[in-house]
């Protein structure tokens, strides 16, 4: 493995002991985010154990090394070896991943969507991996958020309420906001709170957990009780490709197993379990209120996936995806397969990680990445 940053990347494990590689993961969410407090520490501990201490990841949180939009380049350039990316923040860099992330899957089953995204990327989408290669990166550890909700500074129950609102909405949610008569604003999660505070945003389409993690609950007091659908993958373990290829086969397998763990831990731990518990806490502590949706708003959301297909295909072509319709259909077929697996997994993180290994990562040839 390569030493490319500085001597700080190599740590001596005691007198006369072997040198251990210490790659750096630069995380832009706040230190209190579940990714930094639970998901990554668990994955890095597993890698440490599986490599007998040869690889010990160091986590630097809070955007100290890179912000959300710069993380792809920072990992590809080896300024840091790992990071979190949201594909739509840099859409031209990896068009196929951007298209996948732009698909709003109806319902509220993040386990099925996360599993389907992993299968699609690593087994059914050669262009996804080719585009990652072009950026000197590997898109490991992709997860799905909980179904987004409308979270606003005043109650939104109907299409008339939504019309004219300035809504933080990325990917396909931006089109949903526009269909509802709102003005979508593609801003990053950290940017959203300051815009809410200053009056630059009226609403967010976002996971309920972010009311707590990003402090949205201080300003967005009204949550419309209507799941808007699920998007994936947020790439939770983007790593430098050269570093991965320099690993031994056992070390590569350890990182693929960690990828499965990150997907399982973050999707279930944060976006199933914590999404609900933190929202209940926001209702109790911050006075956040539920808003009952009107029939017209429900109808718009229910019909969105069918309405949005033509736009997705056209946008995929514009981005340069060779056959966007085929990629969309493959992904949605995988979602249906993973819905049955999701019913078996429930909220069992270990069971989800095992299913991801059996169905996806055990079938991946590391040398082909």
WODAGI-V842225 format. One record per pair of residues at least 24 apart in sequence whose C-alpha atoms are under 10 Angstrom apart, sorted by sequence separation. I is the first residue (numbers start at 1). J is the second residue. If there is no record, write none. Layout:
BEGIN
i->I j->J
i->I j->J
END
This chain:
BEGIN
i->36 j->60
i->37 j->61
i->57 j->81
i->58 j->82
i->59 j->83
i->97 j->121
i->118 j->142
i->168 j->192
i->190 j->214
i->192 j->216
i->193 j->217
i->196 j->220
i->235 j->259
i->36 j->61
i->57 j->82
i->96 j->121
i->117 j->142
i->118 j->143
i->148 j->173
i->167 j->192
i->189 j->214
i->190 j->215
i->193 j->218
i->194 j->219
i->237 j->262
i->35 j->61
i->36 j->62
i->117 j->143
i->190 j->216
i->193 j->219
i->236 j->262
i->237 j->263
i->114 j->141
i->115 j->142
i->117 j->144
i->150 j->177
i->168 j->195
i->177 j->204
i->189 j->216
i->193 j->220
i->235 j->262
i->236 j->263
i->20 j->48
i->31 j->59
i->33 j->61
i->97 j->125
i->100 j->128
i->114 j->142
i->115 j->143
i->116 j->144
i->168 j->196
i->177 j->205
i->235 j->263
i->31 j->60
i->32 j->61
i->33 j->62
i->96 j->125
i->114 j->143
i->115 j->144
i->167 j->196
i->176 j->205
i->234 j->263
i->31 j->61
i->32 j->62
i->96 j->126
i->97 j->127
i->98 j->128
i->113 j->143
i->114 j->144
i->166 j->196
i->233 j->263
i->236 j->266
i->20 j->51
i->22 j->53
i->30 j->61
i->31 j->62
i->96 j->127
i->97 j->128
i->113 j->144
i->114 j->145
i->173 j->204
i->174 j->205
i->20 j->52
i->21 j->53
i->22 j->54
i->23 j->55
i->24 j->56
i->25 j->57
i->26 j->58
i->27 j->59
i->28 j->60
i->29 j->61
i->30 j->62
i->31 j->63
i->95 j->127
i->96 j->128
i->97 j->129
i->111 j->143
i->112 j->144
i->113 j->145
i->168 j->200
i->173 j->205
i->20 j->53
i->21 j->54
i->22 j->55
i->23 j->56
i->24 j->57
i->25 j->58
i->26 j->59
i->27 j->60
i->28 j->61
i->29 j->62
i->30 j->63
i->94 j->127
i->95 j->128
i->96 j->129
i->110 j->143
i->111 j->144
i->113 j->146
i->166 j->199
i->167 j->200
i->168 j->201
i->173 j->206
i->19 j->53
i->20 j->54
i->21 j->55
i->22 j->56
i->23 j->57
i->24 j->58
i->25 j->59
i->26 j->60
i->27 j->61
i->28 j->62
i->29 j->63
i->30 j->64
i->94 j->128
i->96 j->130
i->97 j->131
i->110 j->144
i->111 j->145
i->166 j->200
i->167 j->201
i->168 j->202
i->169 j->203
i->170 j->204
i->18 j->53
i->19 j->54
i->20 j->55
i->21 j->56
i->22 j->57
i->23 j->58
i->24 j->59
i->25 j->60
i->26 j->61
i->27 j->62
i->28 j->63
i->29 j->64
i->94 j->129
i->96 j->131
i->97 j->132
i->109 j->144
i->110 j->145
i->111 j->146
i->166 j->201
i->167 j->202
i->168 j->203
i->169 j->204
i->170 j->205
i->18 j->54
i->19 j->55
i->20 j->56
i->21 j->57
i->22 j->58
i->23 j->59
i->24 j->60
i->25 j->61
i->26 j->62
i->27 j->63
i->28 j->64
i->94 j->130
i->95 j->131
i->96 j->132
i->109 j->145
i->110 j->146
i->165 j->201
i->166 j->202
i->167 j->203
i->168 j->204
i->169 j->205
i->170 j->206
i->20 j->57
i->21 j->58
i->22 j->59
i->26 j->63
i->27 j->64
i->28 j->65
i->94 j->131
i->95 j->132
i->108 j->145
i->109 j->146
i->110 j->147
i->165 j->202
i->166 j->203
i->167 j->204
i->168 j->205
i->169 j->206
i->26 j->64
i->27 j->65
i->28 j->66
i->29 j->67
i->93 j->131
i->94 j->132
i->108 j->146
i->109 j->147
i->164 j->202
i->165 j->203
i->166 j->204
i->167 j->205
i->168 j->206
i->26 j->65
i->27 j->66
i->28 j->67
i->29 j->68
i->92 j->131
i->93 j->132
i->94 j->133
i->107 j->146
i->108 j->147
i->165 j->204
i->167 j->206
i->13 j->53
i->25 j->65
i->26 j->66
i->27 j->67
i->28 j->68
i->94 j->134
i->107 j->147
i->108 j->148
i->162 j->202
i->13 j->54
i->24 j->65
i->26 j->67
i->27 j->68
i->28 j->69
i->93 j->134
i->94 j->135
i->106 j->147
i->107 j->148
i->162 j->203
i->28 j->70
i->93 j->135
i->97 j->139
i->105 j->147
i->11 j->54
i->28 j->71
i->101 j->144
i->104 j->147
i->153 j->196
i->11 j->55
i->27 j->71
i->104 j->148
i->152 j->196
i->153 j->197
i->10 j->55
i->11 j->56
i->26 j->71
i->10 j->56
i->153 j->199
i->9 j->56
i->156 j->203
i->9 j->57
i->26 j->74
i->153 j->201
i->154 j->202
i->155 j->203
i->9 j->58
i->26 j->75
i->35 j->84
i->152 j->201
i->153 j->202
i->154 j->203
i->25 j->75
i->152 j->202
i->153 j->203
i->24 j->75
i->151 j->202
i->152 j->203
i->153 j->204
i->151 j->203
i->152 j->204
i->176 j->228
i->26 j->79
i->27 j->80
i->150 j->203
i->151 j->204
i->152 j->205
i->1 j->55
i->24 j->78
i->25 j->79
i->26 j->80
i->85 j->139
i->149 j->203
i->150 j->204
i->151 j->205
i->23 j->78
i->24 j->79
i->25 j->80
i->26 j->81
i->27 j->82
i->28 j->83
i->29 j->84
i->82 j->137
i->84 j->139
i->149 j->204
i->150 j->205
i->151 j->206
i->173 j->228
i->24 j->80
i->25 j->81
i->26 j->82
i->27 j->83
i->28 j->84
i->76 j->132
i->81 j->137
i->82 j->138
i->83 j->139
i->84 j->140
i->86 j->142
i->148 j->204
i->149 j->205
i->150 j->206
i->151 j->207
i->173 j->229
i->223 j->279
i->23 j->80
i->24 j->81
i->25 j->82
i->26 j->83
i->27 j->84
i->28 j->85
i->76 j->133
i->82 j->139
i->84 j->141
i->85 j->142
i->148 j->205
i->149 j->206
i->150 j->207
i->151 j->208
i->172 j->229
i->173 j->230
i->23 j->81
i->24 j->82
i->25 j->83
i->26 j->84
i->27 j->85
i->76 j->134
i->77 j->135
i->78 j->136
i->82 j->140
i->84 j->142
i->147 j->205
i->148 j->206
i->149 j->207
i->150 j->208
i->172 j->230
i->173 j->231
i->22 j->81
i->23 j->82
i->24 j->83
i->25 j->84
i->76 j->135
i->77 j->136
i->78 j->137
i->147 j->206
i->148 j->207
i->149 j->208
i->172 j->231
i->72 j->132
i->75 j->135
i->76 j->136
i->77 j->137
i->146 j->206
i->147 j->207
i->148 j->208
i->151 j->211
i->171 j->231
i->223 j->283
i->75 j->136
i->76 j->137
i->145 j->206
i->146 j->207
i->147 j->208
i->148 j->209
i->209 j->270
i->210 j->271
i->221 j->282
i->222 j->283
i->73 j->135
i->75 j->137
i->76 j->138
i->145 j->207
i->146 j->208
i->209 j->271
i->217 j->279
i->221 j->283
i->72 j->135
i->73 j->136
i->75 j->138
i->145 j->208
i->146 j->209
i->153 j->216
i->208 j->271
i->209 j->272
i->212 j->275
i->72 j->136
i->73 j->137
i->145 j->209
i->152 j->216
i->153 j->217
i->207 j->271
i->209 j->273
i->211 j->275
i->218 j->282
i->225 j->289
i->226 j->290
i->72 j->137
i->151 j->216
i->152 j->217
i->153 j->218
i->154 j->219
i->155 j->220
i->157 j->222
i->209 j->274
i->210 j->275
i->213 j->278
i->217 j->282
i->221 j->286
i->222 j->287
i->223 j->288
i->224 j->289
i->225 j->290
i->226 j->291
i->151 j->217
i->153 j->219
i->154 j->220
i->155 j->221
i->156 j->222
i->157 j->223
i->158 j->224
i->208 j->274
i->209 j->275
i->212 j->278
i->216 j->282
i->217 j->283
i->220 j->286
i->221 j->287
i->222 j->288
i->223 j->289
i->224 j->290
i->225 j->291
i->226 j->292
i->72 j->139
i->104 j->171
i->105 j->172
i->152 j->219
i->153 j->220
i->154 j->221
i->155 j->222
i->156 j->223
i->157 j->224
i->208 j->275
i->209 j->276
i->211 j->278
i->212 j->279
i->215 j->282
i->218 j->285
i->219 j->286
i->221 j->288
i->222 j->289
i->223 j->290
i->224 j->291
i->225 j->292
i->226 j->293
i->102 j->170
i->103 j->171
i->104 j->172
i->151 j->219
i->152 j->220
i->153 j->221
i->154 j->222
i->155 j->223
i->156 j->224
i->157 j->225
i->207 j->275
i->208 j->276
i->209 j->277
i->210 j->278
i->211 j->279
i->217 j->285
i->218 j->286
i->220 j->288
i->221 j->289
i->222 j->290
i->223 j->291
i->224 j->292
i->225 j->293
i->226 j->294
i->101 j->170
i->102 j->171
i->103 j->172
i->104 j->173
i->151 j->220
i->152 j->221
i->153 j->222
i->154 j->223
i->155 j->224
i->156 j->225
i->157 j->226
i->207 j->276
i->208 j->277
i->209 j->278
i->210 j->279
i->212 j->281
i->217 j->286
i->218 j->287
i->219 j->288
i->220 j->289
i->221 j->290
i->222 j->291
i->223 j->292
i->224 j->293
i->101 j->171
i->102 j->172
i->103 j->173
i->150 j->220
i->151 j->221
i->152 j->222
i->153 j->223
i->208 j->278
i->209 j->279
i->211 j->281
i->212 j->282
i->217 j->287
i->218 j->288
i->221 j->291
i->223 j->293
i->224 j->294
i->228 j->298
i->100 j->171
i->101 j->172
i->102 j->173
i->104 j->175
i->151 j->222
i->152 j->223
i->208 j->279
i->209 j->280
i->211 j->282
i->217 j->288
i->226 j->297
i->227 j->298
i->99 j->171
i->100 j->172
i->102 j->174
i->104 j->176
i->150 j->222
i->151 j->223
i->152 j->224
i->207 j->279
i->208 j->280
i->209 j->281
i->226 j->298
i->228 j->300
i->229 j->301
i->5 j->78
i->98 j->171
i->99 j->172
i->102 j->175
i->150 j->223
i->151 j->224
i->209 j->282
i->228 j->301
i->229 j->302
i->4 j->78
i->5 j->79
i->149 j->223
i->150 j->224
i->151 j->225
i->208 j->282
i->212 j->286
i->227 j->301
i->228 j->302
i->272 j->346
i->273 j->347
i->3 j->78
i->4 j->79
i->5 j->80
i->149 j->224
i->150 j->225
i->211 j->286
i->226 j->301
i->227 j->302
i->229 j->304
i->272 j->347
i->4 j->80
i->5 j->81
i->149 j->225
i->150 j->226
i->228 j->304
i->229 j->305
i->4 j->81
i->149 j->226
i->150 j->227
i->211 j->288
i->268 j->345
i->148 j->226
i->149 j->227
i->150 j->228
i->268 j->346
i->269 j->347
i->147 j->226
i->148 j->227
i->149 j->228
i->268 j->347
i->269 j->348
i->91 j->171
i->147 j->227
i->148 j->228
i->149 j->229
i->267 j->347
i->268 j->348
i->269 j->349
i->89 j->170
i->146 j->227
i->147 j->228
i->148 j->229
i->268 j->349
i->88 j->170
i->89 j->171
i->146 j->228
i->147 j->229
i->148 j->230
i->265 j->347
i->267 j->349
i->88 j->171
i->146 j->229
i->147 j->230
i->148 j->231
i->264 j->347
i->265 j->348
i->266 j->349
i->86 j->170
i->87 j->171
i->88 j->172
i->145 j->229
i->146 j->230
i->147 j->231
i->264 j->348
i->265 j->349
i->268 j->352
i->86 j->171
i->145 j->230
i->146 j->231
i->264 j->349
i->265 j->350
i->267 j->352
i->144 j->230
i->145 j->231
i->146 j->232
i->263 j->349
i->264 j->350
i->144 j->231
i->145 j->232
i->262 j->349
i->264 j->351
i->265 j->352
i->143 j->231
i->144 j->232
i->145 j->233
i->261 j->349
i->264 j->352
i->265 j->353
i->143 j->232
i->144 j->233
i->145 j->234
i->260 j->349
i->261 j->350
i->263 j->352
i->264 j->353
i->142 j->232
i->143 j->233
i->144 j->234
i->260 j->350
i->261 j->351
i->263 j->353
i->264 j->354
i->142 j->233
i->143 j->234
i->144 j->235
i->261 j->352
i->262 j->353
i->264 j->355
i->141 j->233
i->142 j->234
i->143 j->235
i->144 j->236
i->260 j->352
i->261 j->353
i->264 j->356
i->140 j->233
i->141 j->234
i->142 j->235
i->143 j->236
i->260 j->353
i->261 j->354
i->263 j->356
i->139 j->233
i->140 j->234
i->141 j->235
i->142 j->236
i->143 j->237
i->259 j->353
i->260 j->354
i->139 j->234
i->140 j->235
i->141 j->236
i->142 j->237
i->258 j->353
i->260 j->355
i->261 j->356
i->139 j->235
i->140 j->236
i->141 j->237
i->142 j->238
i->257 j->353
i->260 j->356
i->261 j->357
i->89 j->186
i->138 j->235
i->139 j->236
i->140 j->237
i->141 j->238
i->257 j->354
i->259 j->356
i->260 j->357
i->43 j->141
i->88 j->186
i->89 j->187
i->139 j->237
i->140 j->238
i->141 j->239
i->259 j->357
i->260 j->358
i->89 j->188
i->138 j->237
i->139 j->238
i->140 j->239
i->257 j->356
i->258 j->357
i->137 j->237
i->138 j->238
i->139 j->239
i->256 j->356
i->257 j->357
i->260 j->360
i->40 j->141
i->137 j->238
i->138 j->239
i->139 j->240
i->256 j->357
i->260 j->361
i->86 j->188
i->137 j->239
i->138 j->240
i->139 j->241
i->259 j->361
i->136 j->239
i->137 j->240
i->138 j->241
i->136 j->240
i->137 j->241
i->138 j->242
i->256 j->360
i->257 j->361
i->135 j->240
i->136 j->241
i->137 j->242
i->256 j->361
i->257 j->362
i->132 j->238
i->135 j->241
i->136 j->242
i->137 j->243
i->138 j->244
i->256 j->362
i->133 j->240
i->134 j->241
i->136 j->243
i->137 j->244
i->132 j->240
i->133 j->241
i->253 j->361
i->256 j->364
i->132 j->241
i->133 j->242
i->253 j->362
i->256 j->366
i->253 j->364
i->121 j->233
i->253 j->365
i->252 j->365
i->253 j->366
i->117 j->231
i->118 j->232
i->141 j->255
i->252 j->366
i->117 j->232
i->118 j->233
i->140 j->255
i->141 j->256
i->252 j->367
i->114 j->230
i->116 j->232
i->117 j->233
i->140 j->256
i->141 j->257
i->143 j->259
i->180 j->296
i->113 j->230
i->114 j->231
i->115 j->232
i->116 j->233
i->117 j->234
i->118 j->235
i->140 j->257
i->141 j->258
i->142 j->259
i->143 j->260
i->180 j->297
i->249 j->366
i->108 j->226
i->112 j->230
i->113 j->231
i->114 j->232
i->115 j->233
i->140 j->258
i->141 j->259
i->142 j->260
i->249 j->367
i->69 j->188
i->107 j->226
i->108 j->227
i->110 j->229
i->111 j->230
i->113 j->232
i->114 j->233
i->140 j->259
i->141 j->260
i->143 j->262
i->144 j->263
i->68 j->188
i->107 j->227
i->108 j->228
i->109 j->229
i->110 j->230
i->113 j->233
i->114 j->234
i->139 j->259
i->140 j->260
i->141 j->261
i->142 j->262
i->143 j->263
i->144 j->264
i->180 j->300
i->67 j->188
i->68 j->189
i->106 j->227
i->107 j->228
i->108 j->229
i->109 j->230
i->110 j->231
i->141 j->262
i->142 j->263
i->143 j->264
i->145 j->266
i->146 j->267
i->179 j->300
i->180 j->301
i->245 j->366
i->68 j->190
i->106 j->228
i->107 j->229
i->108 j->230
i->110 j->232
i->140 j->262
i->141 j->263
i->142 j->264
i->143 j->265
i->144 j->266
i->145 j->267
i->146 j->268
i->179 j->301
i->244 j->366
i->245 j->367
i->67 j->190
i->105 j->228
i->106 j->229
i->107 j->230
i->108 j->231
i->140 j->263
i->141 j->264
i->143 j->266
i->144 j->267
i->145 j->268
i->244 j->367
i->245 j->368
i->104 j->228
i->105 j->229
i->106 j->230
i->141 j->265
i->142 j->266
i->143 j->267
i->144 j->268
i->146 j->270
i->147 j->271
i->176 j->300
i->177 j->301
i->245 j->369
i->104 j->229
i->105 j->230
i->106 j->231
i->141 j->266
i->142 j->267
i->143 j->268
i->145 j->270
i->146 j->271
i->147 j->272
i->176 j->301
i->179 j->304
i->244 j->369
i->103 j->229
i->104 j->230
i->105 j->231
i->144 j->270
i->145 j->271
i->146 j->272
i->63 j->190
i->103 j->230
i->104 j->231
i->105 j->232
i->144 j->271
i->145 j->272
i->146 j->273
i->102 j->230
i->103 j->231
i->104 j->232
i->143 j->271
i->144 j->272
i->146 j->274
i->147 j->275
i->176 j->304
i->179 j->307
i->241 j->369
i->101 j->230
i->102 j->231
i->103 j->232
i->146 j->275
i->175 j->304
i->176 j->305
i->179 j->308
i->101 j->231
i->102 j->232
i->145 j->275
i->146 j->276
i->100 j->231
i->101 j->232
i->102 j->233
i->173 j->304
i->176 j->307
i->100 j->232
i->101 j->233
i->172 j->304
i->176 j->308
i->100 j->233
i->101 j->234
i->172 j->305
i->175 j->308
i->98 j->232
i->155 j->289
i->156 j->290
i->157 j->291
i->158 j->292
i->159 j->293
i->97 j->232
i->98 j->233
i->155 j->290
i->156 j->291
i->157 j->292
i->158 j->293
i->159 j->294
i->162 j->297
i->97 j->233
i->155 j->291
i->156 j->292
i->157 j->293
i->158 j->294
i->159 j->295
i->160 j->296
i->161 j->297
i->172 j->308
i->175 j->311
i->97 j->234
i->151 j->288
i->154 j->291
i->155 j->292
i->156 j->293
i->157 j->294
i->158 j->295
i->159 j->296
i->160 j->297
i->175 j->312
i->97 j->235
i->151 j->289
i->155 j->293
i->156 j->294
i->157 j->295
i->158 j->296
i->159 j->297
i->151 j->290
i->157 j->296
i->158 j->297
i->159 j->298
i->172 j->311
i->151 j->291
i->157 j->297
i->158 j->298
i->159 j->299
i->172 j->312
i->118 j->259
i->150 j->291
i->156 j->297
i->157 j->298
i->159 j->300
i->171 j->312
i->118 j->260
i->87 j->232
i->115 j->260
i->118 j->263
i->86 j->232
i->87 j->233
i->88 j->234
i->86 j->233
i->87 j->234
i->85 j->233
i->86 j->234
i->87 j->235
i->115 j->263
i->85 j->234
i->86 j->235
i->114 j->263
i->115 j->264
i->84 j->234
i->85 j->235
i->86 j->236
i->114 j->264
i->84 j->235
i->85 j->236
i->83 j->235
i->84 j->236
i->85 j->237
i->111 j->263
i->115 j->267
i->83 j->236
i->84 j->237
i->85 j->238
i->111 j->264
i->114 j->267
i->82 j->236
i->83 j->237
i->84 j->238
i->113 j->267
i->114 j->268
i->82 j->237
i->83 j->238
i->84 j->239
i->112 j->267
i->81 j->237
i->82 j->238
i->83 j->239
i->111 j->267
i->81 j->238
i->82 j->239
i->83 j->240
i->110 j->267
i->111 j->268
i->81 j->239
i->82 j->240
i->109 j->267
i->110 j->268
i->80 j->239
i->81 j->240
i->82 j->241
i->29 j->189
i->30 j->190
i->80 j->240
i->81 j->241
i->111 j->271
i->28 j->189
i->29 j->190
i->78 j->239
i->79 j->240
i->81 j->242
i->110 j->271
i->111 j->272
i->28 j->190
i->76 j->238
i->78 j->240
i->81 j->243
i->109 j->271
i->110 j->272
i->75 j->238
i->76 j->239
i->77 j->240
i->78 j->241
i->81 j->244
i->109 j->272
i->75 j->239
i->76 j->240
i->78 j->242
i->108 j->272
i->75 j->240
i->76 j->241
i->78 j->243
i->72 j->238
i->74 j->240
i->75 j->241
i->76 j->242
i->71 j->238
i->72 j->239
i->73 j->240
i->72 j->240
i->34 j->209
i->33 j->209
i->33 j->210
i->33 j->212
i->34 j->213
i->32 j->212
i->33 j->213
i->32 j->213
i->33 j->214
i->31 j->213
i->32 j->214
i->30 j->213
i->29 j->213
i->30 j->214
i->29 j->214
i->55 j->247
i->128 j->321
i->43 j->237
i->107 j->301
i->127 j->321
i->106 j->301
i->107 j->302
i->127 j->322
i->40 j->236
i->55 j->251
i->106 j->302
i->39 j->236
i->40 j->237
i->51 j->248
i->54 j->251
i->106 j->303
i->106 j->304
i->51 j->250
i->52 j->251
i->55 j->254
i->105 j->304
i->106 j->305
i->50 j->250
i->51 j->251
i->104 j->304
i->105 j->305
i->127 j->327
i->35 j->236
i->50 j->251
i->51 j->252
i->104 j->305
i->125 j->326
i->51 j->253
i->103 j->305
i->125 j->327
i->48 j->251
i->50 j->253
i->51 j->254
i->124 j->327
i->47 j->251
i->50 j->254
i->51 j->255
i->104 j->308
i->47 j->252
i->49 j->254
i->50 j->255
i->103 j->308
i->125 j->330
i->47 j->253
i->48 j->254
i->102 j->308
i->103 j->309
i->121 j->327
i->124 j->330
i->125 j->331
i->47 j->254
i->50 j->257
i->120 j->327
i->124 j->331
i->46 j->254
i->47 j->255
i->50 j->258
i->120 j->328
i->27 j->236
i->46 j->255
i->47 j->256
i->103 j->312
i->27 j->237
i->44 j->254
i->47 j->257
i->102 j->312
i->120 j->330
i->121 j->331
i->124 j->334
i->43 j->254
i->44 j->255
i->46 j->257
i->47 j->258
i->119 j->330
i->120 j->331
i->25 j->237
i->43 j->255
i->46 j->258
i->100 j->312
i->119 j->331
i->120 j->332
i->25 j->238
i->45 j->258
i->99 j->312
i->102 j->315
i->118 j->331
i->120 j->333
i->25 j->239
i->43 j->257
i->44 j->258
i->99 j->313
i->102 j->316
i->116 j->330
i->117 j->331
i->120 j->334
i->24 j->239
i->43 j->258
i->46 j->261
i->116 j->331
i->117 j->332
i->119 j->334
i->120 j->335
i->23 j->239
i->42 j->258
i->43 j->259
i->99 j->315
i->100 j->316
i->116 j->332
i->118 j->334
i->119 j->335
i->23 j->240
i->43 j->260
i->98 j->315
i->99 j->316
i->116 j->333
i->117 j->334
i->40 j->258
i->43 j->261
i->44 j->262
i->98 j->316
i->99 j->317
i->113 j->331
i->116 j->334
i->117 j->335
i->39 j->258
i->42 j->261
i->43 j->262
i->113 j->332
i->115 j->334
i->116 j->335
i->119 j->338
i->23 j->243
i->42 j->262
i->95 j->315
i->96 j->316
i->99 j->319
i->115 j->335
i->116 j->336
i->40 j->261
i->41 j->262
i->95 j->316
i->98 j->319
i->113 j->334
i->114 j->335
i->116 j->337
i->117 j->338
i->39 j->261
i->40 j->262
i->43 j->265
i->95 j->317
i->99 j->321
i->112 j->334
i->113 j->335
i->115 j->337
i->116 j->338
i->39 j->262
i->42 j->265
i->95 j->318
i->96 j->319
i->98 j->321
i->112 j->335
i->113 j->336
i->115 j->338
i->116 j->339
i->38 j->262
i->39 j->263
i->95 j->319
i->96 j->320
i->97 j->321
i->100 j->324
i->111 j->335
i->112 j->336
i->113 j->337
i->114 j->338
i->115 j->339
i->39 j->264
i->40 j->265
i->94 j->319
i->95 j->320
i->96 j->321
i->99 j->324
i->103 j->328
i->110 j->335
i->112 j->337
i->113 j->338
i->39 j->265
i->40 j->266
i->92 j->318
i->93 j->319
i->94 j->320
i->95 j->321
i->96 j->322
i->105 j->331
i->109 j->335
i->112 j->338
i->113 j->339
i->115 j->341
i->35 j->262
i->38 j->265
i->39 j->266
i->92 j->319
i->94 j->321
i->95 j->322
i->96 j->323
i->100 j->327
i->105 j->332
i->111 j->338
i->112 j->339
i->115 j->342
i->38 j->266
i->39 j->267
i->91 j->319
i->92 j->320
i->96 j->324
i->99 j->327
i->100 j->328
i->103 j->331
i->111 j->339
i->112 j->340
i->114 j->342
i->95 j->324
i->99 j->328
i->103 j->332
i->109 j->338
i->110 j->339
i->112 j->341
i->113 j->342
i->35 j->265
i->39 j->269
i->105 j->335
i->109 j->339
i->111 j->341
i->112 j->342
i->139 j->369
i->34 j->265
i->35 j->266
i->38 j->269
i->39 j->270
i->96 j->327
i->100 j->331
i->111 j->342
i->112 j->343
i->138 j->369
i->34 j->266
i->38 j->270
i->96 j->328
i->100 j->332
i->110 j->342
i->111 j->343
i->137 j->369
i->109 j->342
i->112 j->345
i->35 j->269
i->109 j->343
i->111 j->345
i->34 j->269
i->35 j->270
i->111 j->346
i->34 j->270
i->111 j->347
i->123 j->359
i->133 j->369
i->33 j->270
i->34 j->271
i->115 j->352
i->119 j->356
i->123 j->360
i->132 j->369
i->111 j->349
i->115 j->353
i->118 j->356
i->122 j->360
i->123 j->361
i->4 j->243
i->121 j->360
i->122 j->361
i->129 j->368
i->130 j->369
i->2 j->242
i->3 j->243
i->34 j->274
i->112 j->352
i->115 j->355
i->116 j->356
i->119 j->359
i->120 j->360
i->123 j->363
i->129 j->369
i->1 j->242
i->2 j->243
i->111 j->352
i->115 j->356
i->118 j->359
i->119 j->360
i->122 j->363
i->123 j->364
i->1 j->243
i->2 j->244
i->114 j->356
i->118 j->360
i->119 j->361
i->122 j->364
i->1 j->244
i->118 j->361
i->122 j->365
i->126 j->369
i->1 j->245
i->2 j->246
i->115 j->359
i->116 j->360
i->119 j->363
i->1 j->246
i->2 j->247
i->115 j->360
i->1 j->247
i->1 j->248
i->122 j->369
END
